[in-house]
Amino acid sequence: MLVATRDVYWNISNGYLLYLVLVASFAVFAYGMWQRIRLWFIGKPEVRWDQVWARLRRVWQHAGLQRRLAQNRVAGLFHILFSWGFVILFLGTLVVMVHEDFRIRIMQGRFYLWFQSLVLDLAGILALVGVVIAWVRRSVAKPRALSRVSQPTSPLDDWVFLAHMFLILWTGFWTEGIRLVATDDPWAAWSPIGLVHGRLLASFMSLEAMLVLHRILWWFHMIISFTLIAYLPFSKMMHILMGPANIFLSDLRPNGILATTDLESETPVLGAASLWDFTWKDLADLDACTECGRCQENCPAFLTGKPLNPKKLILDLQHHLHEKGPVLALAAMKGERPGEQPFESELVGPVVDPEALWSCTTCRACMEVCPVYIEHVPKIVEMRRHQVMLQGEFPQELNLTFKNLERQGNPWGMGAHTRTQWTEGLNVPLIADNPDAEYLFWPGCSGAFDQRGQKIVRSIVQLFDQAGVSYAILGKEEKCTGDSARRAGNEMLFQQLAMENIETLKGYGVKKIVTQCPHCFHTFDKDYREMGLDVEVIHHTQLLAQLVKEGRLKPAREVAQTVTYHDSCYLGRYGGEYQAPRDILAALPGVELKEMERHGSTAMCCGAGGARMWMEEHHGTRVNVERSRQAIATGATTVATNCPFCMTMLSDGIAAEDNSEQLRVLDLAEMLLEAVTPEGGPAAEQTVAQVGENR
């Protein structure tokens, strides 16, 4: 049987010294890792190692196949070439070590030649190409996303790492080539890249000179390889290891679930005031950051000139962790906790700009594109909680919102007795009178009190009536779900509203809820479920799409519109629903859909989420104006929405751009009602200018 071998020490004396260097490099690596890991456990405990197979599957998808990185063709290409090239080379190195040092044959025959020679040569050249692409991208293309925005790492870090990688790969080819030529290896053709290097040297060097060069290159190759191992924990390239680890430890719960503060405990932790108040996973997140800038390039606040840059936020916290963390870690080992000593680890102000904190719309665009699953939004909400509930420091506009929610149960501050005025002229049953209704319809505060929102919910119930849907509403017993309070950091007010609503819903035995608003949809389906409410939650576009599919609603009247659809963050990225609204549009006769450049999971926020609906914008361009410009650029005649907040923001944004006469903003329910009403119906024909007046 053919057994191809390669004696790696054929030209090397005292090769055993290699293992002394290896042990030393791993010792430095272990020390560096411990310096990082001990800082993570300053944070609170959290379980992130359940559902192992689901976690491994996510690692394979996003660290192995690199699905998120692949969305950027250039970055995805060089990362795949580079990462898989080095994985294969690492496996090949292990095989050589087992074969030559331990004399254990795990590969034989032509398979050994195929893998250990040809495949490794190809992996090496592909990895080398990946390194070159990365170098060109950083030195020539210089995308804004890669610009340095904080201080944790040296500007030379990238170049040191790329130089290391290049030298490891290239010296590997030279040493392999010299061995192939000098030993006249009969299987040299299986290593074409190395053979080319060897023959090139042989064309102008003597055999003796090549042997000397081989010894020099061999030791240089090994030492820089082991030096890289030791260097990793002290550089930003730690993300090579932390990336897959952080993906494995990512949150497997449905998108957007926030930690629920235990307000009943003797010493409740009200938000994050310092590093102590984050979980250990929050702190591990900071070391996983690749500084790729994808978060900032998808953040509506950053894109419109606000103080928030999610990349800078994470890196500033990372710098703070490494600056203050050692003192806190030492204190934790002694059993000391915050309040016993002035640990000087305050976050908001010294580390995080308050203006940046309150610029976030909680749209999750940053989290959707992060290749290593960093969780930006939960950290922001935790810091907001501390500012609101303990410091009393938040945008003054929220004062009125909080008071209205507390006193009247809605952000508009309207009396509960006016909650059903939108039903005038319609036969909308109350659940108290119709307890057997299949669905509880939740019009929400906008549907009850906002003039534009009232038109939407009236359209929805008229569609329900046409389709014969069994539904009812709570009426005066309904209160705000508390979404804005929670995202603004007022967890105490949110829980108060939530418990009242949950008690009411359980009292009526509600099993299915249809919401008009995606924010209510998310709050019921995720937040309330975490608090013990077990109901099926449906957004109105989902139910309407189902009714159309079943033939209970038959769009017959041609709408004849060019439509662009705005994906709301809380139905899309939070709820995972992108198709139902488009199914409705596809069913409308005469409608041509023109997607905006940012749509689906990459859609830009309207600017109202995270309680921004109730705050003013003081920096840069208004988010809703920028999103409206994107809608206008499609040339559509109608913007379709599914959210009352989006309706308001886009209506105002389009009006600000002087397109009120030519571009309407309609909810999908209004468009569907127009299509199922043969001679035209009560579908909203308001101009955008008129809609803006109703805000």
JOLIN-V930547 format. One record per backbone hydrogen bond with DSSP energy under -1.0 kcal/mol. CO is the residue of the C=O (numbers start at 1). NH is the residue of the N-H. If there is no record, write none. Layout:
# JOLIN-V930547
co:CO nh:NH
co:CO nh:NH
This chain:
# JOLIN-V930547
co:6 nh:8
co:7 nh:10
co:9 nh:12
co:14 nh:17
co:15 nh:18
co:16 nh:19
co:17 nh:21
co:18 nh:22
co:19 nh:23
co:20 nh:24
co:21 nh:25
co:22 nh:26
co:23 nh:27
co:24 nh:28
co:25 nh:29
co:26 nh:30
co:27 nh:31
co:28 nh:32
co:29 nh:33
co:30 nh:34
co:31 nh:35
co:32 nh:36
co:33 nh:37
co:34 nh:38
co:36 nh:39
co:36 nh:40
co:37 nh:41
co:39 nh:42
co:40 nh:43
co:44 nh:280
co:51 nh:55
co:52 nh:56
co:53 nh:57
co:54 nh:58
co:55 nh:59
co:56 nh:60
co:57 nh:61
co:58 nh:62
co:59 nh:63
co:59 nh:64
co:60 nh:65
co:61 nh:67
co:66 nh:70
co:68 nh:71
co:69 nh:72
co:72 nh:76
co:73 nh:77
co:74 nh:78
co:75 nh:79
co:76 nh:80
co:77 nh:81
co:78 nh:82
co:79 nh:83
co:80 nh:84
co:81 nh:85
co:82 nh:86
co:83 nh:87
co:84 nh:88
co:85 nh:89
co:86 nh:90
co:87 nh:91
co:88 nh:92
co:89 nh:93
co:90 nh:94
co:91 nh:95
co:92 nh:96
co:93 nh:97
co:94 nh:98
co:95 nh:99
co:96 nh:100
co:97 nh:101
co:97 nh:102
co:98 nh:104
co:109 nh:113
co:110 nh:114
co:111 nh:115
co:112 nh:116
co:113 nh:117
co:113 nh:118
co:114 nh:119
co:115 nh:120
co:117 nh:121
co:118 nh:122
co:119 nh:123
co:120 nh:124
co:121 nh:125
co:122 nh:126
co:123 nh:127
co:124 nh:128
co:125 nh:129
co:126 nh:130
co:127 nh:131
co:128 nh:132
co:129 nh:133
co:130 nh:134
co:131 nh:135
co:132 nh:136
co:133 nh:137
co:134 nh:138
co:135 nh:139
co:136 nh:140
co:136 nh:141
co:137 nh:142
co:143 nh:146
co:144 nh:147
co:154 nh:157
co:156 nh:160
co:157 nh:161
co:158 nh:162
co:159 nh:163
co:160 nh:164
co:161 nh:165
co:162 nh:166
co:163 nh:167
co:164 nh:168
co:165 nh:169
co:166 nh:170
co:167 nh:171
co:168 nh:172
co:169 nh:173
co:170 nh:174
co:171 nh:175
co:172 nh:176
co:173 nh:177
co:174 nh:178
co:175 nh:179
co:176 nh:180
co:177 nh:181
co:178 nh:182
co:179 nh:183
co:180 nh:185
co:185 nh:188
co:187 nh:190
co:188 nh:191
co:191 nh:195
co:192 nh:196
co:193 nh:197
co:194 nh:198
co:195 nh:199
co:196 nh:200
co:197 nh:201
co:198 nh:202
co:199 nh:203
co:201 nh:204
co:201 nh:205
co:206 nh:210
co:207 nh:211
co:208 nh:212
co:209 nh:213
co:210 nh:214
co:211 nh:215
co:212 nh:216
co:213 nh:217
co:214 nh:218
co:215 nh:219
co:216 nh:220
co:217 nh:221
co:218 nh:222
co:219 nh:223
co:220 nh:224
co:221 nh:225
co:222 nh:226
co:223 nh:227
co:224 nh:228
co:225 nh:229
co:226 nh:230
co:227 nh:231
co:228 nh:232
co:231 nh:234
co:232 nh:235
co:235 nh:238
co:236 nh:239
co:237 nh:240
co:238 nh:241
co:238 nh:242
co:239 nh:243
co:241 nh:245
co:242 nh:246
co:243 nh:247
co:244 nh:248
co:245 nh:249
co:247 nh:250
co:254 nh:257
co:261 nh:263
co:269 nh:271
co:273 nh:347
co:274 nh:277
co:275 nh:278
co:278 nh:44
co:279 nh:283
co:280 nh:284
co:281 nh:285
co:285 nh:288
co:293 nh:297
co:299 nh:303
co:301 nh:306
co:302 nh:305
co:304 nh:621
co:309 nh:313
co:310 nh:314
co:311 nh:315
co:312 nh:316
co:313 nh:317
co:314 nh:318
co:315 nh:319
co:316 nh:320
co:317 nh:321
co:318 nh:322
co:319 nh:323
co:320 nh:324
co:321 nh:325
co:324 nh:328
co:325 nh:329
co:326 nh:330
co:327 nh:331
co:328 nh:332
co:329 nh:333
co:330 nh:334
co:331 nh:336
co:332 nh:335
co:337 nh:340
co:341 nh:343
co:347 nh:351
co:347 nh:352
co:352 nh:349
co:353 nh:357
co:354 nh:358
co:356 nh:359
co:364 nh:368
co:365 nh:369
co:366 nh:370
co:370 nh:373
co:376 nh:380
co:377 nh:381
co:378 nh:382
co:379 nh:383
co:380 nh:384
co:381 nh:385
co:382 nh:272
co:382 nh:386
co:383 nh:387
co:384 nh:388
co:385 nh:389
co:386 nh:390
co:386 nh:391
co:387 nh:393
co:395 nh:398
co:396 nh:399
co:397 nh:401
co:398 nh:402
co:399 nh:403
co:400 nh:404
co:401 nh:405
co:402 nh:406
co:403 nh:407
co:404 nh:408
co:404 nh:410
co:409 nh:480
co:410 nh:413
co:415 nh:418
co:416 nh:419
co:418 nh:421
co:420 nh:423
co:421 nh:424
co:423 nh:426
co:426 nh:428
co:429 nh:473
co:430 nh:434
co:434 nh:437
co:439 nh:472
co:440 nh:514
co:442 nh:516
co:443 nh:447
co:444 nh:448
co:445 nh:449
co:446 nh:450
co:450 nh:454
co:451 nh:455
co:452 nh:456
co:453 nh:457
co:454 nh:458
co:455 nh:459
co:456 nh:460
co:457 nh:461
co:458 nh:462
co:459 nh:463
co:460 nh:464
co:461 nh:465
co:462 nh:466
co:463 nh:467
co:464 nh:469
co:470 nh:439
co:472 nh:441
co:473 nh:431
co:475 nh:478
co:482 nh:486
co:483 nh:487
co:484 nh:488
co:485 nh:490
co:486 nh:489
co:489 nh:491
co:490 nh:494
co:491 nh:495
co:492 nh:496
co:493 nh:497
co:494 nh:498
co:495 nh:499
co:496 nh:500
co:497 nh:501
co:498 nh:502
co:499 nh:503
co:500 nh:504
co:501 nh:505
co:502 nh:506
co:503 nh:507
co:504 nh:508
co:505 nh:510
co:511 nh:536
co:512 nh:440
co:513 nh:538
co:514 nh:442
co:515 nh:540
co:517 nh:521
co:518 nh:522
co:519 nh:523
co:520 nh:524
co:521 nh:525
co:522 nh:526
co:523 nh:528
co:526 nh:530
co:528 nh:533
co:529 nh:532
co:536 nh:513
co:538 nh:515
co:539 nh:543
co:540 nh:544
co:541 nh:545
co:542 nh:546
co:543 nh:547
co:544 nh:548
co:545 nh:549
co:546 nh:550
co:547 nh:552
co:547 nh:553
co:548 nh:551
co:561 nh:592
co:562 nh:637
co:562 nh:638
co:563 nh:594
co:564 nh:640
co:568 nh:572
co:569 nh:574
co:571 nh:577
co:572 nh:576
co:579 nh:583
co:580 nh:584
co:581 nh:585
co:582 nh:586
co:583 nh:587
co:585 nh:588
co:588 nh:591
co:589 nh:559
co:592 nh:563
co:599 nh:602
co:600 nh:603
co:608 nh:613
co:609 nh:612
co:611 nh:614
co:612 nh:615
co:622 nh:626
co:623 nh:627
co:624 nh:628
co:625 nh:629
co:626 nh:630
co:627 nh:631
co:628 nh:632
co:629 nh:633
co:631 nh:634
co:632 nh:635
co:637 nh:664
co:638 nh:564
co:639 nh:666
co:640 nh:566
co:641 nh:668
co:643 nh:647
co:644 nh:648
co:645 nh:649
co:646 nh:650
co:647 nh:651
co:648 nh:652
co:649 nh:653
co:650 nh:654
co:651 nh:655
co:652 nh:656
co:654 nh:659
co:655 nh:658
co:659 nh:662
co:659 nh:663
co:660 nh:688
co:664 nh:639
co:666 nh:641
co:667 nh:671
co:668 nh:672
co:669 nh:673
co:670 nh:674
co:671 nh:675
co:672 nh:676
co:675 nh:556
co:675 nh:557
co:677 nh:680
co:687 nh:691
co:688 nh:692
co:689 nh:693
co:691 nh:694
co:692 nh:695
